[in-house]
Amino acid sequence: MGIIAWIILGLLAGAIAKFLLPGRDPGGLLGTTVIGILGAFVGGWVSSRWLDHPVSKHFFDGATWVAAIGGSLVLLIAYRLVFGNSRRS
């Protein structure tokens, strides 16, 4: 897959991660979008590096989607843990 496909996959994975973990995010929509894109890259990298499951070259491969959504969920949770209390007054 090309870089544009990974960005689109990341946007969709970030939206799914946000749906699975509802709540207020410190970064708003832009922060969640960036987390989704980074999560897709991280999930794909972890999947190919340590889980011995290389990322498919097809956009609609289920394992690629699971890796992207999983990476987005992990980054969203970490982001909330690190920056979640900084905006409360």
N, C-alpha and C positions, 0 to 999 in steps of 0.2 A: 504494500500500500504506500501511496505517496504521502507527503507531508500534509496536503490539503485533506486527504481522507482521514488522517489521524486527528486533525483539528476538528473536523466534523464529528468524528467518533467521540472525541473528548467533550465537545459541546453537549452531545446527546447523553454521554455517560455522566457528565456533571449534573444535567437535569434529572436523570434517574436517581443519582445519589442524593440530590436535594429532595426529591420526592420520598426517598426511603428514610432520610434523616431530616424531617421538617423542623423548622425553628428559625430563629433569627441568626443570621451569620454576620460576623463583624465586618466583612468586606462587601456585603450587599450582593447584587446581581453580578457585577463585574468580578468581584473576588471569587464567587462561586464558579463563574465561567472559566476563569484562569485555573482554578483548582481542578475543574473537570478536564481541561486540556492536559495539564501536567499529570493528572491521575491516569489518563489514558497512556501516556508515555511511560510512566513509572510502572503501571500494571503490566504493560507489554514487556518492559525490560525485565521485571521480576519473573514473569512467566517464562521467558526464554532463557534467562540466566540461571535461576535456581530451581524452577519447577520442571525443567527439562521438557517444556512444551513450547516449541518455537511459535511465534505469532504467525498466523496464516496471512497469505497475501490477498485473501478475499475479505471484503468489507463485511459480509454477512456471516462470518464464521462465529459460532456461539462461544467458543473458548476465547476469542479475541474480545468479544463484548464483555464476558465475565471478568477478564483481566482488567479491562478498562474501567468498568464499574467498580470493581474491587479496589483498584488503585485510587479512584476518585473518592470512594468512601473512606479509605485510610487517610488520605490527605485532608479531607473535610473534617474528620474527627480530630486529627492532629492540629489543624488550623483553629478549630474551636477551642481546643484545650490550651493552646498557646496564646491566642488573641481574644478569646471569648470574654474575659473579664475586664479587658482594658477599656471598653467603651461604656461600662456601667458607671452611673454616678451615685 
